């Protein structure tokens, strides 16, 4: 991807963001719950017959304009039972999509097991080494878990026509395909900072005078650790250690998660922070007048894009149904669901992100192998050695 935007265009996008629905639903932790009977599903809406059924509500959704791409009507019907290992899923919202697909296709029975992605990746490896996984599809919220399973040879290559709509970097060797993205970003308080105060490079943050004693991070949070892992891949361990030490010397404040970081920025408790992009959107959904905006750095770990994605597992007895299910996750309807209900980045060009965000093709992420983000051991050691953990 190239940086085709000027700084102003890339940074200021939340001004038009208003109240929006960001309902977080409790997930179900049972073994292979039937998504069609309401288990684990909250306000999934009714119908599943039209684009409006999949679309969220609120000011973010207004003015969506024309969207394009493969529609559900363009695909064969989903029919039969499909076992899905669902890693995370935005607090249960992904189960709502399963519910909508079940309503659309009465003969489709998606059974799911909902656990953290890394745990399910380990379970798949255990099952496959014993002769085959109980699941047909692994739908995870991070590329590292998907890559871990694929690297061990436990996936079936996805057909080109299923994955072609997604950016090439998010469908490596067709082993898996990204279906929704989350970008690293810098939420900042517009009462305290101007966009020119936010460095364009993550390396410059420790020396930025306007940010001294006023930046927050959440080092125990998995997305922050993925960000540090990306920095290790681009700058090496010593360079990353110097950056962490530099931020500590600059008076960085610690929070338990990145939603708290984004809220603290909106409250004026912090001038800026490190967080995934959608947390600022969720804050603005609840508080449309909060003095909050987002900045993106360029070409470094601060601009990392991670994805949730899906892969079809070796040993499935229903490869066509599994591939057709993955194809459904890349339809206009599903992409609109991810964009307007979870505030994630859509993976197909014809569906824009919400809130005036630049499209994913307009961001400038680092050129790294996402499959290596699953290597967290060195990151944890580094954060512990520096006292960040």
N, C-alpha and C positions, 0 to 999 in steps of 0.2 A: 504494500500500500504506500501511497505517497502522500505527502503533506500538501494537499492542494488548497488548503484554507489559510487565510491570513489569521493572525493571532486573535483578532477581535471576533471574527466569524466563528472560530473554533471554541472560543471561551464562553461568550455570553449567549446562553440559550434558554435560561430558565425564566426569563422575564414574562413570557406568555404562559407559563405553567400555572394552572390554578388548581382548584380542588379536584381531586380525582379519587377513584376507588382503588385502594391498595389492600384489600382484605387479606389478612394473613390467616390461614386456616390451620388448625391443628391436624397433623398427619396421623395416620393409623400405622401402628407398628406390628400388626399381626402378620402371620405368615400368609402370603398370597391372598390378600383381601380382594373381594370382587368389586371392582370399581363401578360396576353397573348397578349395584344395589344400594349405593349411597354410603358405604363404609369409607371413611376417610375423606369423603367429599362434602364440602360445605355448600356455598352458594354457587353451584356450577351453572346456574341458570337453567332454563327449560328449553327444550326444543333440540338444538343442534342442527337445525335445518337451514339456517341463514347465517350470513356473516355477522349480523347483529347479535346472534346468540353467543358468538365467540368473543365479541368485542366488549371491553370494559366500559365503564361510565365515568363521567366527570369532565372537567374542562380540558384535560389533556387530550381527550378523544375528539374534541371539537375541531372542525376544520381538517379532518384527516385527508380529505381529497381523494383522488382516484388512486387505487392500489391495484397491483397486477401480479400475476403469477398463476401457478397451477391451482385450480380450485378442487375442492373435494369432489364435485360432480365430474371432474375429469378422470378420476381414479376408480378402479374397481371397488366394489363394496367390501367393507371389512366384515368377515363372517367367521365365527368359530371362537374357540377359547385360546387366549394368548397369555402366557406367563411372562410377566415383566418384573425384573429387578429394578426398582426405582430408587436411585440414590439421591436422597434429599428431595428437592422439588419445590423450592421457594415456599417453605412452610406449609406445604400441602396443596398449594395452588395447582400443581401439575395433576393431581388427582381429579381436579375439576375438569380438566381437559379430557381425561379418560371418561369421565361421566358424560360429557357432551358427546363424545364419539359413540358411547353406548346408546345414548338417546337417538342419535342419528341412525345407528345401525342396531336394531333390536337383537339381531343374531350374533352380535359381537360381544364377547365376554372377556374383558381384560382383567385378569387376576394379577395383583401386584404385591410385592414385598417391599416395604418402605423402610430403609435403613440408610445410614451414611454411606456415601459412594465408596469410600475406601474399604469399609467393612464388606460391602457386597462384592467388590473386586476380589478381595481375599477369599470370599465364599465361592465365587465362580471358579477361582483357581483350584480350590480344594475339591470342588465337585468335578471339574473337568479332569483333574488328575486321577480321579476315581472312576472315570468312565463317561462323564457328560453332565452338563448342568441341568438343573431342574427348570431353569428359565430359558425362554426363547429369545428375549431381548434384554439388553442391559441399557438402561437410560440413566445416565449419571450427570451430576451437576458440575463436574470438572473434567478437563481434558486429561489430566494425569491418570485418573482412575480408568478412563476409557483406554488410554494408551497402554497402561499396565496390562490389561486383559488382552489387548490386541498383540502386544509384543510377545506374549507367551503362546501365540498361535491359536487362541480360543475363539476367534471370530471368523465369520464368513464374509468375503468381500461383497460390498453392496453394489448393485448394478449402477452403471453410469447414469441411466435415466432417473434413478432415485435421488442421487446426490448432486447432480450437475448444477442445480440452482444455488448451492452453497458456495462461498468463496473457497478456492482451491486449498488454501492453508488450513481450512477447517474440515477437510475430508481427506486426510493423508492416506494414500494408497487405497482409498475406498474402504478401509478397515472400520472406520466409524465416520459419523458426520455430525457437525455442530448444528444444533437447532435453535439455540438462543445464546446471546453473548452478554458479557458484563465487562465493562471497561474500567480500568483504574482511572481515578480522577482526583482532583483537588477541590473540595468544597471550600469556599471562602466567604467571609462576611463582607458584604458590599458597603456596610457602614464604616468598616475599619480599613479596608484595602481597596485599591483599584486593580484592574486587571494587569496593569504594568508592574505591580508589586509581586506577581506570581511568576517565578522563574519558568522558562520554557524547557529547562533541563533539570532533571531530578538531582543531578550532582550539585547544583547551585543552591539548593535549599538550606544547607547548614550555614552558608555565608550570607543569606539574604537578611539584611538588617530589619526589614519590616516584619519579618516572621519570627524574630528572636523572642523566646519565652511565650509564644502564642500559637504553636502548632500542636495538634494532637494525633496520636496513632493508637492502634489496637494490636499490639504484638502477639497476643494469644489467638488472634482471629485467623482463620485458615486463608482467607483472601490476602491478608497482609503478608502471611508467610509465603504464599505463592509469588507475591510481588518481590519479596526479598530473594526468593529462589531465582526469579528472573534476573534480578540484579547480579546475583552470583554468576549467572550464565553470561552476562554481558560485561561485567567489570571484574570478575574473579572474587575470590574470598577476601583477599586483603583490601581491595577497593571497596567492597561492601562493608567490611568491618570499619574502615575509616569513615564511611558515610554514616553508619549507625552511631559510631562514637561522636561524629560531628553533630548529629541531631541531638544526642544526649547533652553535649556541651552547649548547644543552642537552647536548651530548656524545653525539650519536647515533653508533652504531658501524655500520660497513659490512660486508655479507656478499655472497657471490656469488649466492646464491639464497635463496628463502624457506623451503625445507626446512631449510637450515642455520640460518636465523634461528630457526625453531621448535625445532630441536634445541638450539640455544644457550640458549633460554629454559628448556627442560626440564632442561638441565644446570645451570642457575643462573648461567651465564655472563652472561646478560641477565635483567633482570626482566620485560621485555615486548618486543614487536616488532610489525612490520606484515607481514601475510602473508595469503594466501588460506586459507580455513577448513580445507581438507582436509589441509593439511600437519600441523596439530596432531593430526588423527585418525590420520594415518599414523605419527606419532611414538608416539601412544598404542597403536596396533596393535602396535608392536614393544616398547614399554615401558609396559605397562598401569598401573604404579605411579608413573610420572613425575608430578611435581607441576606439572601443566600444565592450564590451562583456557583458555577463549576468551571474549572480550568483543566485542560489536558496538556501534559507535557508531550514532547516530540521525540520519537525514535528511541526511547529508553524504557526501563522497567516501569517508570511512572505511567506509561501509556499501554501497559500490558492489557491484552484482551483475552480473557479465558471464556470457555464456552461450556454449556451443557450440551450433551449430544447422545446419540444412540448408536448401538451396534447390534448386529444379529449374531447369536452365539452358535458355535459349532455344536452339532448334535441335535439341533432343533428338528422336530418332525414336521414343522410348519414354516419352511423357509419363505414361501410366497406370501403367506399372511404376515409374517414378521417384516418382510421387506415392504409390503404394502402399508403396514403400520408406520414404518419409518418415513415412507413417502408422504403419509398424511401429516406428519409433524412439520413438513416443509411446505404445506399448502398455505394459501393466502389466509384461510380461516385460522389455522393453528398459529401462524406467524403473527396474525393480528391479536390472538389471545396472549402470546408472549409479550408483545409490545405494549398492549393497553391494560393488561391485568397484572403483569409482573414488572413492567417497565424495563424489560430486557431489550437487548438489541436484536431485531429480526435478522435472520441469516439470508433472506432473499431480497434482492435489490428493489423489487416492486412494492415492498411494504416498508414505509418509513418508520423510524423510531418516534417516540412521543416527546413532547415538551420542547420541540425545536432542537433536539440533539442533532449533531452532524451524523450523517449516515456512516455505517461501519466502514465503508470504502473510503471515507474522508478522514478517518483517524490515522495516526502514524505509530502503530505499535512497534516494539523491537523485533528484529529479525531473529527469532529464536525458535527452537524446536519445542512446541508445547508438550510433547511427550515427556520431556525432561522435568516438567514442573512437579511430577510425582515424587521426585527425589528430595524429600524434605529433611532427611536425617542431618545433612550438613547444615541446613538452614537453622534447624532447632539448636544444634551445637553452637553455631555462631551467635545466635540471639542469647543463648545462655551465657556464653563466654563474655559477651559484652554487658551482661546485666539487663538486657532488654526483656528477658524472660526470667 
